[in-house]
Each structure stands twice: as structure tokens, then as C-alpha cells.
């Protein structure tokens, strides 16, 4: 007797106004995470990200922080405040080349103060720093 499970794909949203970096992150995830089936959406603007967040439920959101229209931290705050009800508790990884006291992001990376399941990784990041956090959140 064969049993077939209809397993849903783990959906990830990548938010980055730099098209090449969004594609690079997607490529890293698709080549390095082999044991989980992923479905990846890329939003090249905060406006597009908001459309995706209202329509879809994600297992993980990876966002640049410094975008002209809106900060990644603002998108995170909007999610936690219920603006995207399907993603109120979705884990976030914020990546940015700017960090420290003026940005609200920890200087050496780590948990983002005031938010649950929100982690900051400074750019440029190494894959061996990035993938363990992605794996941790995907396996929750």
C-alpha cells in the first residue's frame, strides 16, 4: 500500500530593491537547501512586498533594510502590528550594510530588539552565517 502526502511547499519572500541581490539570495537558497521544497517569491520594492504579504502566507521573510520607499524594519513592524494578518508571526531575517544605534539594528548582527523571531545579518554576509538562521526558521 502506497501512502502519498500532499506536502505544501515552504514559501519564502525575499524583499530587496537590488534585483541582482534578490536573485543571488534565491540562488543560494535553491542550491543549498535540498531537504525542503521551497517556493520563493521576490519583491523588488516594498510596495510589491506588501501585495505579496497580503495575499500569501510565508514560512520566512528575508528583507533588505535600506530601500528608498520603506525600511525593512518598517515592513517587519507593519507585519507584527497586524497589517498583514497572514504573516503576523512569520520569522524575519533583515540584511543590511548599514547598522548600529542610528538604524535600530545590532552592530554585529543578532536578534532585533523589540521583535520576536526577527534576526539581523550584516552585509556582506557569509553563507555559513546566513544558512543556519534560515534553516532554524524553516524547521520551526
N, C-alpha and C positions, 0 to 999 in steps of 0.2 A: 504494500500500500504506500503510495506516494502522498506526502503532505506538502502543499505549496502555501507559502506565506506571502501575502501581499504586503511587502515592506515598503513603507514610504521613504522617499529619499530625504536625507538631511539637507534642508535648504540653508544656504548661506547667502547673505547680502554683503557685497563689497561696495563701499561708498568712497569714491575718490575722483576728484576733478581732473587728475592726471590719468588719461586713458591708458598710457603705457604701464604705469604702476599698478593700476587695477588689473590689467591683463597679466602682469607679472605675478601678482598675488594669486590670481586664479590658476595660473600655470603651476605654481608651487603646490597649491592645494591638490590639484588634479594629479600631479605626478608623485607626490609624497604621501598622500593619504590613500592607501589602497584597500583597506579593510572596511571602509564605509562608503556607501554610494552617495555621492553629493550632487546636488543641483545648485548651481551658482548663478545668482543674478548680479549684474554690475550696474550701479547707478553712477553716472558721470557728473551728477550735480545733486545738491541737497533736495532740490525740487523733485527730481526723478526718484530719489530715495524715499521721499515722503509718499509718493504714489505707490511704490512697492510695499512700504511698511503698512499702508492702509489696506492693501489687497491681500497680502501674504503673511503667513506665519513662518518665522525663521528660527532655526536652531542656534545660529550665531550671526552676529553683525560685526564686520570689520570696517572701520571707518578712518579715513584721514581726518585730522582735526582742522587744519587750516585750509578752508575753502572760501572763496570770495563771498558767497551768498550767506553762508551759515557755518558755524563751527560744528565739528563732530560732537563736541561736548553738549552743544545745544540740542542736537538731534537725540543724543542719549537722554538728556533731561526731559525732552518732549515725550520720549517713549516711556520713561519712568512715571511721568505725570499723567499718563493715560491718553495721550493724543493718538497713539497707535495701539489700540486695545489688544490687538493680536500679538503685540511684541512688548508688552509692559515689563516682562521679566526676562526677555531674551538677553543672554550674555553679550557684552560688547567688548571688542578689542579696539582701542584707539591707537593709531600710529601717527607720529608727527616728528618733524625735525625741530620743532620749537617746543620747549618745555621749561619748567621751573615755576617760581612763585607767581609770575605775571600771567601764566597760562592756566593755572589750576591743575597742571599735570606734574606728577612727581619727576624730579630731575633725573633719577636713574631708572625710571620705569617702575612698574608695580601697580598695586590696586589704586583706583581712582577714589579719592576721599569723597564720602557722601553718597556713594553708589554701590549697590550690591552687584556682584558679577560684572564688574567693569574693570578692565585692565589696560594699562598704558605700556606700549613698547616704543622706545625712541627709534627714529630713523637716523641713519641707515641701520636696519636690523639684520641680525644673522638668522638664518633658517633654524639653527639649533636653539635660538631663543624664542622664536615665533611658534614653531610647530608644537612644542609641548603644551603651550597655553591653548592653542586651537584644539588639540586632542583632548585636553582636560574638559573644555566646554562642550565638545561634541559628544562626549561619553557621559554627560550628566543625565 
